[in-house]
Amino acid sequence: MTILVAEDEPMLLKTIELKLKKEGYEVIATADGREAIEKIEASSPDMVITDIMMPFSSGLEIISLVRQKIKKKIPIIILSAIEQEKVVLEAFELGADDYITKPFSLNELTIRVKKLMIQSQRNG
């Protein structure tokens, strides 16, 4: 199982990458929205975890790309320090499956990842 992580904060990106690798996932780590979009189109990950506010393309644009252009049903988890209801609702309307507010527990993230992966495999 491959997870693409898009996060512009280098330490958080590395921390998430290491935790997910420890859990047995392959990780594609990207530091901005444009790189994330390129990697999603090139590698077809099984899940996307993305920040909302990033350089070049936002997490909302990434959700939109996956759902409308590529038409993938893969799980998408949003990570964000933004707690504005409008942004959260827009993320879900675009097709996000889960939303985690920063700061968050890495253990909570991995539980949510596992849960969504299981649901995704069931819905095949």
N, CA, C and O atoms as a GROMACS GRO file, in nm:
protein
  496
    1MET      N    1   0.083  -0.119   0.000
    1MET     CA    2   0.000   0.000   0.000
    1MET      C    3   0.088   0.125   0.000
    1MET      O    4   0.178   0.139   0.082
    2THR      N    5   0.059   0.214  -0.093
    2THR     CA    6   0.136   0.336  -0.107
    2THR      C    7   0.053   0.457  -0.067
    2THR      O    8  -0.061   0.472  -0.110
    3ILE      N    9   0.112   0.542   0.016
    3ILE     CA   10   0.046   0.664   0.061
    3ILE      C   11   0.128   0.784   0.017
    3ILE      O   12   0.248   0.792   0.044
    4LEU      N   13   0.062   0.878  -0.053
    4LEU     CA   14   0.128   1.004  -0.086
    4LEU      C   15   0.097   1.104   0.024
    4LEU      O   16  -0.018   1.124   0.060
    5VAL      N   17   0.202   1.165   0.077
    5VAL     CA   18   0.186   1.268   0.181
    5VAL      C   19   0.234   1.401   0.125
    5VAL      O   20   0.349   1.413   0.081
    6ALA      N   21   0.145   1.501   0.126
    6ALA     CA   22   0.179   1.635   0.080
    6ALA      C   23   0.174   1.729   0.200
    6ALA      O   24   0.067   1.757   0.254
    7GLU      N   25   0.290   1.777   0.240
    7GLU     CA   26   0.301   1.864   0.359
    7GLU      C   27   0.421   1.955   0.339
    7GLU      O   28   0.532   1.908   0.313
    8ASP      N   29   0.400   2.087   0.351
    8ASP     CA   30   0.509   2.181   0.325
    8ASP      C   31   0.597   2.209   0.446
    8ASP      O   32   0.698   2.279   0.433
    9GLU      N   33   0.563   2.157   0.562
    9GLU     CA   34   0.646   2.174   0.682
    9GLU      C   35   0.742   2.054   0.687
    9GLU      O   36   0.700   1.943   0.716
   10PRO      N   37   0.872   2.076   0.658
   10PRO     CA   38   0.966   1.964   0.641
   10PRO      C   39   0.974   1.867   0.758
   10PRO      O   40   0.980   1.746   0.737
   11MET      N   41   0.975   1.917   0.881
   11MET     CA   42   0.986   1.827   0.996
   11MET      C   43   0.861   1.740   1.012
   11MET      O   44   0.871   1.621   1.042
   12LEU      N   45   0.745   1.799   0.990
   12LEU     CA   46   0.620   1.723   1.001
   12LEU      C   47   0.612   1.619   0.889
   12LEU      O   48   0.570   1.506   0.912
   13LEU      N   49   0.653   1.658   0.769
   13LEU     CA   50   0.653   1.565   0.656
   13LEU      C   51   0.741   1.444   0.686
   13LEU      O   52   0.700   1.330   0.664
   14LYS      N   53   0.861   1.468   0.737
   14LYS     CA   54   0.954   1.359   0.768
   14LYS      C   55   0.899   1.271   0.880
   14LYS      O   56   0.910   1.148   0.875
   15THR      N   57   0.839   1.333   0.982
   15THR     CA   58   0.783   1.259   1.095
   15THR      C   59   0.669   1.166   1.048
   15THR      O   60   0.664   1.049   1.086
   16ILE      N   61   0.579   1.220   0.966
   16ILE     CA   62   0.468   1.140   0.914
   16ILE      C   63   0.523   1.027   0.827
   16ILE      O   64   0.480   0.912   0.837
   17GLU      N   65   0.619   1.060   0.741
   17GLU     CA   66   0.680   0.960   0.653
   17GLU      C   67   0.740   0.844   0.733
   17GLU      O   68   0.715   0.728   0.703
   18LEU      N   69   0.818   0.877   0.836
   18LEU     CA   70   0.881   0.773   0.917
   18LEU      C   71   0.778   0.687   0.990
   18LEU      O   72   0.792   0.565   0.996
   19LYS      N   73   0.674   0.750   1.044
   19LYS     CA   74   0.569   0.676   1.117
   19LYS      C   75   0.495   0.580   1.023
   19LYS      O   76   0.471   0.465   1.059
   20LEU      N   77   0.459   0.628   0.906
   20LEU     CA   78   0.386   0.542   0.812
   20LEU      C   79   0.473   0.428   0.759
   20LEU      O   80   0.425   0.316   0.740
   21LYS      N   81   0.601   0.456   0.736
   21LYS     CA   82   0.693   0.349   0.693
   21LYS      C   83   0.706   0.244   0.802
   21LYS      O   84   0.711   0.124   0.774
   22LYS      N   85   0.712   0.290   0.927
   22LYS     CA   86   0.720   0.198   1.041
   22LYS      C   87   0.596   0.109   1.047
   22LYS      O   88   0.603  -0.006   1.092
   23GLU      N   89   0.482   0.162   1.003
   23GLU     CA   90   0.356   0.087   1.001
   23GLU      C   91   0.346  -0.006   0.880
   23GLU      O   92   0.248  -0.080   0.865
   24GLY      N   93   0.448  -0.001   0.792
   24GLY     CA   94   0.451  -0.093   0.679
   24GLY      C   95   0.405  -0.037   0.546
   24GLY      O   96   0.392  -0.111   0.448
   25TYR      N   97   0.379   0.094   0.540
   25TYR     CA   98   0.334   0.154   0.415
   25TYR      C   99   0.452   0.207   0.334
   25TYR      O  100   0.554   0.247   0.390
   26GLU      N  101   0.437   0.207   0.202
   26GLU     CA  102   0.530   0.279   0.116
   26GLU      C  103   0.484   0.424   0.118
   26GLU      O  104   0.364   0.450   0.115
   27VAL      N  105   0.578   0.517   0.123
   27VAL     CA  106   0.540   0.658   0.133
   27VAL      C  107   0.607   0.739   0.022
   27VAL      O  108   0.727   0.727  -0.003
   28ILE      N  109   0.526   0.820  -0.044
   28ILE     CA  110   0.576   0.919  -0.139
   28ILE      C  111   0.560   1.053  -0.070
   28ILE      O  112   0.448   1.101  -0.052
   29ALA      N  113   0.671   1.115  -0.031
   29ALA     CA  114   0.667   1.242   0.043
   29ALA      C  115   0.686   1.358  -0.054
   29ALA      O  116   0.781   1.361  -0.131
   30THR      N  117   0.592   1.454  -0.048
   30THR     CA  118   0.601   1.572  -0.135
   30THR      C  119   0.588   1.697  -0.050
   30THR      O  120   0.515   1.699   0.048
   31ALA      N  121   0.660   1.802  -0.090
   31ALA     CA  122   0.668   1.924  -0.008
   31ALA      C  123   0.580   2.037  -0.058
   31ALA      O  124   0.572   2.142   0.007
   32ASP      N  125   0.513   2.019  -0.172
   32ASP     CA  126   0.422   2.124  -0.219
   32ASP      C  127   0.314   2.062  -0.308
   32ASP      O  128   0.323   1.947  -0.349
   33GLY      N  129   0.212   2.141  -0.335
   33GLY     CA  130   0.097   2.092  -0.409
   33GLY      C  131   0.127   2.051  -0.552
   33GLY      O  132   0.073   1.952  -0.601
   34ARG      N  133   0.212   2.126  -0.619
   34ARG     CA  134   0.245   2.093  -0.759
   34ARG      C  135   0.315   1.958  -0.767
   34ARG      O  136   0.282   1.876  -0.852
   35GLU      N  137   0.412   1.936  -0.679
   35GLU     CA  138   0.484   1.808  -0.676
   35GLU      C  139   0.388   1.694  -0.642
   35GLU      O  140   0.398   1.586  -0.700
   36ALA      N  141   0.296   1.719  -0.549
   36ALA     CA  142   0.198   1.617  -0.511
   36ALA      C  143   0.113   1.576  -0.630
   36ALA      O  144   0.092   1.458  -0.655
   37ILE      N  145   0.064   1.675  -0.704
   37ILE     CA  146  -0.020   1.647  -0.822
   37ILE      C  147   0.058   1.565  -0.925
   37ILE      O  148   0.005   1.469  -0.980
   38GLU      N  149   0.184   1.604  -0.951
   38GLU     CA  150   0.267   1.529  -1.047
   38GLU      C  151   0.283   1.384  -1.003
   38GLU      O  152   0.270   1.292  -1.084
   39LYS      N  153   0.311   1.363  -0.873
   39LYS     CA  154   0.334   1.227  -0.822
   39LYS      C  155   0.205   1.145  -0.822
   39LYS      O  156   0.208   1.025  -0.849
   40ILE      N  157   0.092   1.208  -0.792
   40ILE     CA  158  -0.037   1.136  -0.793
   40ILE      C  159  -0.065   1.087  -0.935
   40ILE      O  160  -0.105   0.972  -0.954
   41GLU      N  161  -0.045   1.175  -1.032
   41GLU     CA  162  -0.072   1.137  -1.172
   41GLU      C  163   0.024   1.029  -1.219
   41GLU      O  164  -0.014   0.942  -1.298
   42ALA      N  165   0.149   1.033  -1.171
   42ALA     CA  166   0.250   0.937  -1.216
   42ALA      C  167   0.245   0.803  -1.144
   42ALA      O  168   0.280   0.701  -1.203
   43SER      N  169   0.202   0.801  -1.017
   43SER     CA  170   0.220   0.678  -0.939
   43SER      C  171   0.092   0.613  -0.886
   43SER      O  172   0.100   0.502  -0.834
   44SER      N  173  -0.021   0.676  -0.898
   44SER     CA  174  -0.147   0.619  -0.848
   44SER      C  175  -0.137   0.561  -0.707
   44SER      O  176  -0.146   0.439  -0.690
   45PRO      N  177  -0.119   0.645  -0.606
   45PRO     CA  178  -0.110   0.594  -0.468
   45PRO      C  179  -0.244   0.536  -0.421
   45PRO      O  180  -0.348   0.561  -0.482
   46ASP      N  181  -0.240   0.460  -0.313
   46ASP     CA  182  -0.361   0.399  -0.256
   46ASP      C  183  -0.433   0.494  -0.161
   46ASP      O  184  -0.549   0.471  -0.126
   47MET      N  185  -0.364   0.600  -0.120
   47MET     CA  186  -0.422   0.700  -0.029
   47MET      C  187  -0.344   0.830  -0.045
   47MET      O  188  -0.226   0.829  -0.080
   48VAL      N  189  -0.412   0.943  -0.018
   48VAL     CA  190  -0.347   1.073  -0.017
   48VAL      C  191  -0.372   1.138   0.119
   48VAL      O  192  -0.486   1.144   0.167
   49ILE      N  193  -0.265   1.188   0.179
   49ILE     CA  194  -0.275   1.270   0.301
   49ILE      C  195  -0.217   1.405   0.262
   49ILE      O  196  -0.101   1.414   0.222
   50THR      N  197  -0.298   1.511   0.273
   50THR     CA  198  -0.251   1.641   0.228
   50THR      C  199  -0.286   1.754   0.324
   50THR      O  200  -0.391   1.756   0.386
   51ASP      N  201  -0.194   1.847   0.333
   51ASP     CA  202  -0.217   1.973   0.404
   51ASP      C  203  -0.309   2.057   0.315
   51ASP      O  204  -0.318   2.034   0.194
   52ILE      N  205  -0.377   2.155   0.374
   52ILE     CA  206  -0.462   2.245   0.294
   52ILE      C  207  -0.377   2.357   0.233
   52ILE      O  208  -0.378   2.377   0.112
   53MET      N  209  -0.303   2.428   0.318
   53MET     CA  210  -0.226   2.544   0.273
   53MET      C  211  -0.084   2.502   0.236
   53MET      O  212  -0.002   2.470   0.322
   54MET      N  213  -0.057   2.502   0.104
   54MET     CA  214   0.077   2.466   0.055
   54MET      C  215   0.113   2.555  -0.063
   54MET      O  216   0.024   2.613  -0.127
   55PRO      N  217   0.242   2.566  -0.093
   55PRO     CA  218   0.282   2.642  -0.212
   55PRO      C  219   0.233   2.576  -0.340
   55PRO      O  220   0.218   2.454  -0.347
   56PHE      N  221   0.208   2.657  -0.441
   56PHE     CA  222   0.173   2.618  -0.578
   56PHE      C  223   0.031   2.565  -0.595
   56PHE      O  224  -0.043   2.618  -0.678
   57SER      N  225  -0.008   2.464  -0.521
   57SER     CA  226  -0.145   2.411  -0.527
   57SER      C  227  -0.188   2.375  -0.386
   57SER      O  228  -0.109   2.323  -0.307
   58SER      N  229  -0.314   2.402  -0.355
   58SER     CA  230  -0.364   2.374  -0.220
   58SER      C  231  -0.413   2.229  -0.209
   58SER      O  232  -0.428   2.159  -0.309
   59GLY      N  233  -0.436   2.188  -0.087
   59GLY     CA  234  -0.493   2.056  -0.064
   59GLY      C  235  -0.630   2.043  -0.128
   59GLY      O  236  -0.667   1.935  -0.174
   60LEU      N  237  -0.706   2.154  -0.132
   60LEU     CA  238  -0.837   2.150  -0.196
   60LEU      C  239  -0.824   2.122  -0.345
   60LEU      O  240  -0.905   2.048  -0.401
   61GLU      N  241  -0.722   2.179  -0.408
   61GLU     CA  242  -0.697   2.152  -0.551
   61GLU      C  243  -0.658   2.006  -0.573
   61GLU      O  244  -0.694   1.945  -0.673
   62ILE      N  245  -0.584   1.951  -0.479
   62ILE     CA  246  -0.543   1.809  -0.488
   62ILE      C  247  -0.666   1.719  -0.479
   62ILE      O  248  -0.679   1.624  -0.557
   63ILE      N  249  -0.756   1.748  -0.385
   63ILE     CA  250  -0.879   1.668  -0.373
   63ILE      C  251  -0.957   1.675  -0.504
   63ILE      O  252  -1.002   1.573  -0.556
   64SER      N  253  -0.971   1.794  -0.554
   64SER     CA  254  -1.045   1.817  -0.678
   64SER      C  255  -0.984   1.738  -0.793
   64SER      O  256  -1.056   1.674  -0.870
   65LEU      N  257  -0.853   1.742  -0.805
   65LEU     CA  258  -0.784   1.670  -0.911
   65LEU      C  259  -0.812   1.520  -0.901
   65LEU      O  260  -0.846   1.456  -1.000
   66VAL      N  261  -0.796   1.465  -0.781
   66VAL     CA  262  -0.814   1.320  -0.763
   66VAL      C  263  -0.958   1.280  -0.793
   66VAL      O  264  -0.981   1.179  -0.860
   67ARG      N  265  -1.053   1.356  -0.747
   67ARG     CA  266  -1.194   1.318  -0.763
   67ARG      C  267  -1.250   1.350  -0.903
   67ARG      O  268  -1.321   1.266  -0.959
   68GLN      N  269  -1.219   1.467  -0.959
   68GLN     CA  270  -1.279   1.506  -1.086
   68GLN      C  271  -1.197   1.468  -1.209
   68GLN      O  272  -1.252   1.418  -1.307
   69LYS      N  273  -1.067   1.490  -1.205
   69LYS     CA  274  -0.986   1.466  -1.325
   69LYS      C  275  -0.941   1.320  -1.334
   69LYS      O  276  -0.960   1.256  -1.438
   70ILE      N  277  -0.883   1.268  -1.228
   70ILE     CA  278  -0.833   1.131  -1.230
   70ILE      C  279  -0.946   1.032  -1.198
   70ILE      O  280  -0.939   0.914  -1.233
   71LYS      N  281  -1.050   1.082  -1.130
   71LYS     CA  282  -1.166   1.002  -1.092
   71LYS      C  283  -1.129   0.879  -1.009
   71LYS      O  284  -1.178   0.768  -1.032
   72LYS      N  285  -1.042   0.903  -0.911
   72LYS     CA  286  -0.999   0.796  -0.821
   72LYS      C  287  -1.085   0.796  -0.696
   72LYS      O  288  -1.122   0.902  -0.645
   73LYS      N  289  -1.116   0.678  -0.646
   73LYS     CA  290  -1.194   0.663  -0.523
   73LYS      C  291  -1.103   0.641  -0.402
   73LYS      O  292  -1.150   0.599  -0.296
   74ILE      N  293  -0.975   0.669  -0.417
   74ILE     CA  294  -0.881   0.646  -0.306
   74ILE      C  295  -0.913   0.737  -0.188
   74ILE      O  296  -0.961   0.849  -0.208
   75PRO      N  297  -0.886   0.691  -0.066
   75PRO     CA  298  -0.910   0.775   0.051
   75PRO      C  299  -0.820   0.898   0.054
   75PRO      O  300  -0.702   0.892   0.017
   76ILE      N  301  -0.878   1.008   0.099
   76ILE     CA  302  -0.802   1.134   0.112
   76ILE      C  303  -0.823   1.186   0.255
   76ILE      O  304  -0.936   1.206   0.299
   77ILE      N  305  -0.711   1.208   0.324
   77ILE     CA  306  -0.715   1.269   0.458
   77ILE      C  307  -0.654   1.408   0.448
   77ILE      O  308  -0.545   1.426   0.393
   78ILE      N  309  -0.726   1.506   0.501
   78ILE     CA  310  -0.677   1.643   0.505
   78ILE      C  311  -0.615   1.670   0.642
   78ILE      O  312  -0.672   1.635   0.745
   79LEU      N  313  -0.497   1.733   0.641
   79LEU     CA  314  -0.434   1.780   0.764
   79LEU      C  315  -0.433   1.932   0.756
   79LEU      O  316  -0.392   1.989   0.655
   80SER      N  317  -0.478   1.998   0.861
   80SER     CA  318  -0.473   2.144   0.854
   80SER      C  319  -0.482   2.209   0.989
   80SER      O  320  -0.547   2.159   1.081
   81ALA      N  321  -0.414   2.323   1.000
   81ALA     CA  322  -0.423   2.406   1.120
   81ALA      C  323  -0.545   2.497   1.108
   81ALA      O  324  -0.586   2.560   1.206
   82ILE      N  325  -0.602   2.504   0.988
   82ILE     CA  326  -0.720   2.588   0.964
   82ILE      C  327  -0.841   2.518   1.022
   82ILE      O  328  -0.873   2.405   0.985
   83GLU      N  329  -0.909   2.587   1.112
   83GLU     CA  330  -1.028   2.527   1.173
   83GLU      C  331  -1.155   2.597   1.126
   83GLU      O  332  -1.260   2.584   1.189
   84GLN      N  333  -1.146   2.670   1.016
   84GLN     CA  334  -1.264   2.739   0.966
   84GLN      C  335  -1.362   2.638   0.909
   84GLN      O  336  -1.327   2.555   0.824
   85GLU      N  337  -1.484   2.646   0.956
   85GLU     CA  338  -1.587   2.551   0.912
   85GLU      C  339  -1.604   2.552   0.761
   85GLU      O  340  -1.624   2.446   0.701
   86LYS      N  341  -1.595   2.669   0.699
   86LYS     CA  342  -1.612   2.682   0.554
   86LYS      C  343  -1.509   2.596   0.479
   86LYS      O  344  -1.543   2.528   0.382
   87VAL      N  345  -1.385   2.600   0.523
   87VAL     CA  346  -1.278   2.524   0.457
   87VAL      C  347  -1.298   2.374   0.479
   87VAL      O  348  -1.279   2.295   0.386
   88VAL      N  349  -1.336   2.336   0.600
   88VAL     CA  350  -1.360   2.196   0.632
   88VAL      C  351  -1.474   2.143   0.545
   88VAL      O  352  -1.464   2.035   0.486
   89LEU      N  353  -1.583   2.218   0.538
   89LEU     CA  354  -1.698   2.176   0.456
   89LEU      C  355  -1.661   2.167   0.309
   89LEU      O  356  -1.703   2.074   0.240
   90GLU      N  357  -1.582   2.262   0.259
   90GLU     CA  358  -1.540   2.259   0.119
   90GLU      C  359  -1.456   2.134   0.091
   90GLU      O  360  -1.472   2.070  -0.013
   91ALA      N  361  -1.367   2.100   0.184
   91ALA     CA  362  -1.285   1.979   0.167
   91ALA      C  363  -1.372   1.855   0.156
   91ALA      O  364  -1.349   1.770   0.069
   92PHE      N  365  -1.473   1.844   0.243
   92PHE     CA  366  -1.562   1.728   0.237
   92PHE      C  367  -1.649   1.730   0.112
   92PHE      O  368  -1.673   1.625   0.051
   93GLU      N  369  -1.696   1.848   0.071
   93GLU     CA  370  -1.777   1.858  -0.051
   93GLU      C  371  -1.698   1.817  -0.174
   93GLU      O  372  -1.754   1.758  -0.267
   94LEU      N  373  -1.569   1.847  -0.175
   94LEU     CA  374  -1.484   1.809  -0.288
   94LEU      C  375  -1.452   1.659  -0.289
   94LEU      O  376  -1.414   1.603  -0.392
   95GLY      N  377  -1.469   1.594  -0.173
   95GLY     CA  378  -1.449   1.450  -0.170
   95GLY      C  379  -1.349   1.398  -0.068
   95GLY      O  380  -1.310   1.282  -0.075
   96ALA      N  381  -1.306   1.481   0.026
   96ALA     CA  382  -1.216   1.433   0.132
   96ALA      C  383  -1.291   1.330   0.218
   96ALA      O  384  -1.412   1.340   0.237
   97ASP      N  385  -1.218   1.233   0.269
   97ASP     CA  386  -1.277   1.129   0.353
   97ASP      C  387  -1.261   1.157   0.502
   97ASP      O  388  -1.341   1.110   0.583
   98ASP      N  389  -1.158   1.233   0.538
   98ASP     CA  390  -1.133   1.261   0.678
   98ASP      C  391  -1.058   1.393   0.689
   98ASP      O  392  -0.996   1.438   0.592
   99TYR      N  393  -1.064   1.454   0.806
   99TYR     CA  394  -1.002   1.584   0.830
   99TYR      C  395  -0.942   1.582   0.970
   99TYR      O  396  -1.012   1.556   1.067
  100ILE      N  397  -0.814   1.607   0.980
  100ILE     CA  398  -0.746   1.608   1.109
  100ILE      C  399  -0.686   1.746   1.132
  100ILE      O  400  -0.614   1.798   1.047
  101THR      N  401  -0.717   1.804   1.247
  101THR     CA  402  -0.668   1.938   1.280
  101THR      C  403  -0.531   1.928   1.346
  101THR      O  404  -0.509   1.848   1.437
  102LYS      N  405  -0.438   2.013   1.299
  102LYS     CA  406  -0.305   2.021   1.358
  102LYS      C  407  -0.313   2.103   1.486
  102LYS      O  408  -0.394   2.196   1.493
  103PRO      N  409  -0.234   2.073   1.586
  103PRO     CA  410  -0.145   1.957   1.596
  103PRO      C  411  -0.227   1.830   1.622
  103PRO      O  412  -0.338   1.836   1.676
  104PHE      N  413  -0.171   1.716   1.584
  104PHE     CA  414  -0.242   1.590   1.599
  104PHE      C  415  -0.145   1.482   1.646
  104PHE      O  416  -0.023   1.499   1.640
  105SER      N  417  -0.201   1.372   1.692
  105SER     CA  418  -0.122   1.258   1.737
  105SER      C  419  -0.092   1.168   1.617
  105SER      O  420  -0.181   1.138   1.538
  106LEU      N  421   0.033   1.126   1.604
  106LEU     CA  422   0.070   1.033   1.496
  106LEU      C  423  -0.004   0.901   1.510
  106LEU      O  424  -0.038   0.837   1.410
  107ASN      N  425  -0.029   0.860   1.634
  107ASN     CA  426  -0.105   0.736   1.655
  107ASN      C  427  -0.248   0.750   1.604
  107ASN      O  428  -0.303   0.657   1.545
  108GLU      N  429  -0.308   0.866   1.628
  108GLU     CA  430  -0.443   0.890   1.576
  108GLU      C  431  -0.442   0.887   1.423
  108GLU      O  432  -0.531   0.828   1.362
  109LEU      N  433  -0.342   0.949   1.363
  109LEU     CA  434  -0.331   0.948   1.217
  109LEU      C  435  -0.322   0.805   1.164
  109LEU      O  436  -0.393   0.770   1.070
  110THR      N  437  -0.238   0.722   1.224
  110THR     CA  438  -0.221   0.585   1.172
  110THR      C  439  -0.349   0.503   1.192
  110THR      O  440  -0.379   0.418   1.109
  111ILE      N  441  -0.423   0.525   1.300
  111ILE     CA  442  -0.551   0.455   1.318
  111ILE      C  443  -0.650   0.495   1.210
  111ILE      O  444  -0.720   0.411   1.155
  112ARG      N  445  -0.655   0.624   1.179
  112ARG     CA  446  -0.746   0.671   1.074
  112ARG      C  447  -0.704   0.618   0.937
  112ARG      O  448  -0.789   0.583   0.855
  113VAL      N  449  -0.573   0.613   0.912
  113VAL     CA  450  -0.522   0.558   0.786
  113VAL      C  451  -0.565   0.412   0.772
  113VAL      O  452  -0.619   0.373   0.669
  114LYS      N  453  -0.542   0.333   0.876
  114LYS     CA  454  -0.579   0.191   0.872
  114LYS      C  455  -0.728   0.173   0.848
  114LYS      O  456  -0.770   0.089   0.767
  115LYS      N  457  -0.810   0.252   0.918
  115LYS     CA  458  -0.955   0.243   0.905
  115LYS      C  459  -0.998   0.273   0.761
  115LYS      O  460  -1.078   0.200   0.704
  116LEU      N  461  -0.945   0.380   0.704
  116LEU     CA  462  -0.982   0.418   0.568
  116LEU      C  463  -0.932   0.317   0.465
  116LEU      O  464  -0.999   0.291   0.365
  117MET      N  465  -0.814   0.260   0.489
  117MET     CA  466  -0.761   0.158   0.397
  117MET      C  467  -0.851   0.035   0.396
  117MET      O  468  -0.880  -0.020   0.290
  118ILE      N  469  -0.896  -0.007   0.514
  118ILE     CA  470  -0.986  -0.122   0.523
  118ILE      C  471  -1.117  -0.094   0.451
  118ILE      O  472  -1.165  -0.178   0.375
  119GLN      N  473  -1.175   0.025   0.476
  119GLN     CA  474  -1.299   0.062   0.408
  119GLN      C  475  -1.281   0.065   0.257
  119GLN      O  476  -1.367   0.018   0.182
  120SER      N  477  -1.170   0.120   0.213
  120SER     CA  478  -1.140   0.130   0.070
  120SER      C  479  -1.128  -0.008   0.005
  120SER      O  480  -1.178  -0.028  -0.106
  121GLN      N  481  -1.063  -0.101   0.074
  121GLN     CA  482  -1.048  -0.236   0.020
  121GLN      C  483  -1.182  -0.307   0.014
  121GLN      O  484  -1.208  -0.382  -0.081
  122ARG      N  485  -1.268  -0.285   0.113
  122ARG     CA  486  -1.402  -0.345   0.113
  122ARG      C  487  -1.485  -0.294  -0.003
  122ARG      O  488  -1.558  -0.369  -0.068
  123ASN      N  489  -1.473  -0.161  -0.028
  123ASN     CA  490  -1.553  -0.101  -0.134
  123ASN      C  491  -1.493  -0.121  -0.272
  123ASN      O  492  -1.556  -0.096  -0.375
  124GLY      N  493  -1.367  -0.168  -0.271
  124GLY     CA  494  -1.293  -0.206  -0.391
  124GLY      C  495  -1.318  -0.125  -0.510
  124GLY      O  496  -1.259  -0.151  -0.615
   0.00000   0.00000   0.00000
